């Protein structure tokens, strides 16, 4: 799946960071992704979504084409707990090296072991949720 096809733009409402609580917290949402972000440049591998509405039981994905050793930095917060995971397809199987149930916030660094299309996926529960996230693909150096 190409990143363009999988990438879905979200609506922006600009909620204050302080409205989001959890393990990653508002401070993690504000961490810097380097000079490009500081200069206001948004390269294709940087995705910063202020608010994305997840309807009850809906899913949302952001996908990246990664080479072996490439990394994805991620941080997110939601207004209600969601199921979060990072996955890729291997034939007919959906392989999920990262999976978390009922989390309202998380942050981390994922390193691709295989060259694949990797997708970060959020799934809302019965009440839905507002999702805020920042993702950045870091290419490995040869």
C-alpha positions as CSV (number, residue, x, y, z in Angstrom):
1,X,0.0,0.0,0.0
2,X,1.5,3.4,-1.0
3,X,1.8,6.1,1.7
4,X,-0.3,8.4,-0.5
5,X,-3.2,6.0,-0.6
6,X,-3.0,5.1,3.1
7,X,-2.5,8.6,4.4
8,X,-5.7,10.3,5.4
9,X,-5.9,14.0,6.3
10,X,-7.6,14.9,9.5
11,X,-9.6,18.0,10.4
12,X,-7.8,20.5,12.5
13,X,-9.5,22.3,15.5
14,X,-6.4,23.3,17.5
15,X,-7.3,21.9,21.0
16,X,-4.8,23.0,23.6
17,X,-2.2,20.4,24.4
18,X,-3.2,20.5,28.1
19,X,-6.5,18.7,27.3
20,X,-4.6,15.5,26.6
21,X,-3.4,13.4,29.5
22,X,-1.8,10.0,29.8
23,X,1.6,8.3,29.9
24,X,3.0,10.3,27.1
25,X,1.2,13.5,28.2
26,X,1.2,16.9,26.7
27,X,4.9,17.4,27.0
28,X,5.6,14.5,24.8
29,X,3.3,15.9,22.1
30,X,5.4,19.0,22.0
31,X,8.8,17.3,21.5
32,X,10.8,18.5,18.5
33,X,11.4,16.5,15.4
34,X,14.4,18.5,14.3
35,X,15.3,21.5,12.2
36,X,12.7,20.9,9.5
37,X,9.8,21.2,11.9
38,X,11.4,24.2,13.6
39,X,11.6,26.0,10.2
40,X,8.0,25.2,9.4
41,X,8.9,22.8,6.7
42,X,6.8,19.6,6.6
43,X,8.7,16.9,4.7
44,X,6.6,13.9,3.4
45,X,7.9,11.8,6.3
46,X,6.6,14.2,8.9
47,X,2.9,13.9,9.8
48,X,1.5,16.2,12.5
49,X,-2.3,15.9,13.0
50,X,-3.9,18.2,15.5
51,X,-7.3,16.5,15.7
52,X,-8.7,13.5,14.0
53,X,-12.2,12.3,15.0
54,X,-12.5,8.5,15.4
55,X,-16.1,7.5,15.4
56,X,-17.2,4.6,17.6
57,X,-15.3,1.4,16.5
58,X,-13.6,3.3,13.6
59,X,-10.0,2.8,12.7
60,X,-7.4,5.2,11.3
61,X,-4.1,4.4,9.7
62,X,-0.9,6.2,8.7
63,X,1.5,4.2,6.6
64,X,5.2,4.5,5.6
65,X,7.4,2.6,3.2
66,X,10.4,1.6,5.3
67,X,13.7,0.0,4.4
68,X,15.4,-2.3,6.9
69,X,16.8,-0.2,9.7
70,X,14.5,2.8,9.1
71,X,12.7,4.1,12.1
72,X,9.3,5.8,13.0
73,X,9.2,8.2,15.9
74,X,5.6,8.4,17.1
75,X,3.7,10.2,19.8
76,X,-0.1,10.4,20.3
77,X,-2.8,11.2,22.7
78,X,-6.5,10.6,22.5
79,X,-9.5,11.8,24.5
80,X,-10.5,8.2,25.3
81,X,-8.6,4.9,25.3
82,X,-7.9,3.4,21.9
83,X,-6.3,0.2,20.6
84,X,-2.9,1.1,19.0
85,X,-0.6,-1.0,16.9
86,X,2.1,-1.0,14.2
87,X,1.6,-3.7,11.6
88,X,2.6,-4.9,8.1
89,X,1.3,-7.5,5.7
90,X,3.2,-10.7,5.1
91,X,1.2,-12.6,2.4
92,X,-2.3,-13.1,3.9
93,X,-1.1,-12.4,7.4
94,X,-1.3,-9.2,9.3
95,X,1.9,-9.0,11.5
96,X,1.8,-6.6,14.4
97,X,5.2,-6.1,16.1
98,X,3.7,-3.4,18.3
99,X,0.3,-3.6,20.0
100,X,-1.3,-1.8,22.9
101,X,-4.9,-2.1,24.2
102,X,-6.8,0.7,25.9
103,X,-4.2,3.4,25.9
104,X,-5.0,7.2,25.8
105,X,-1.4,8.2,25.0
106,X,1.9,6.6,24.0
107,X,5.3,7.6,22.5
108,X,8.1,5.5,21.1
109,X,10.6,4.7,18.4
110,X,9.9,1.7,16.1
111,X,12.8,0.2,14.0
112,X,11.9,-1.8,10.9
113,X,13.5,-5.2,10.9
114,X,12.3,-5.9,7.3
115,X,11.8,-3.7,4.3
116,X,7.9,-3.3,4.3
117,X,5.0,-0.9,4.2
118,X,4.3,-0.4,7.9
119,X,1.1,1.2,9.2
120,X,0.3,2.7,12.5
121,X,-3.3,2.0,13.4
122,X,-5.7,3.4,16.0
123,X,-9.1,1.8,16.8
124,X,-11.7,3.5,18.9
125,X,-14.0,1.8,21.3
126,X,-17.8,2.3,21.7
127,X,-17.5,6.0,22.6
128,X,-15.2,7.1,19.8
129,X,-12.2,9.4,20.5
130,X,-10.4,12.5,19.3
131,X,-6.9,11.6,18.3
132,X,-3.8,13.9,18.1
133,X,-0.5,12.6,16.8
134,X,2.9,13.4,15.4
135,X,4.9,10.8,13.3
136,X,8.3,11.0,11.6
137,X,10.1,8.5,9.5
138,X,13.9,8.5,10.0
139,X,15.8,6.9,7.2
140,X,18.8,4.7,8.1
141,X,22.1,5.8,6.9
142,X,24.1,3.5,4.6
